[in-house]
Amino acid sequence: MPSARALEWLHRLIWLLIYGGLFGIVLGIVTGGAHLVAGWSLGVLGGIAVVAGIVLIVVRSRLHETAPPGAQSTNDKRRGMP
């Protein structure tokens, strides 16, 4: 279970990859008229970054944050434990 700090870092990384990738795609489109190889390279790298951000969103959706140590309640009697 990741901590709140690790999840916050993951959120920042996700949005950095998505927005940076979209910016790379736009730069690739704009640059493609002047230099074809550079345009394709920027576009493909931007697309890879966007896909990585989307994959991290799926990974993040499967992670559950651990509660702080003082915020947990012990309700063992309802589970049949002594």
N, C-alpha and C positions, 0 to 999 in steps of 0.2 A: 504494500500500500504506500503510494507516494505521499509526501508531505505537501502542505499547502504551498510552500516555497517552490517545490519542484513542479507542481501543476502550473503555477504562475509563470515559471520559466518556459514551460511547454506552450502555454498560451502565446507568449511573446514570440517564440520560435515559429509557431504556426502562422501567425499573421505576418511575420517578417517574410516567410517563404512565399505566402500567397501574394502579398502586395509587391514584393520584390520580383517575383516571377512574372506577374502581370506587367510590371514596368519593363522587364526584360523582353517580353513579347512585343510590347509597343515599340521599344527601341529597335528590335529586330525588323519590324515592319518598316519603320522609318529608314533604317540604315540599308535595307535591302535594295533600294533604288541606286545607291552609290556603290555599294560593294556587296555582291550577292552572298559570298561565303560568310562574311561577318554578320549579315542580316540573318541568315539561316542559323548560324551558331548562337546568336543572342536569342533568337526565337525558340530554338530547341532547348537551350539551357533554362530559359524562362518557363517553358512548358514543364520541364522536369521539376523545377522548383514548385510550381503550382500543384502538380500531382503529389509531390512529397508533402506539401502542406495539407492537402485533402486526406492523404493516408494518415497523417498525424491527428487529424480531427477524428477519424475513426478509432485510432488507438486511444485518444483521450476520452472518447465516449465510453470505453470499456474500463477505464480506471476509476476507482472510487477513492475519495479523499478520506484519510484517517482523521478521526476526531481528536481534538487536543486532549491531553491526559486528564485534565480536570473536568471535562464536559461529558464524560461517559457515566452512564448510570448502570449500576449493577442490579439487575433484576433477575437473579438466578432462581428465586423461588417459583416464578411463573414457568420456568422451563423444567421444573421437577428436580432441580439440583439442591443439595442441602445447604 
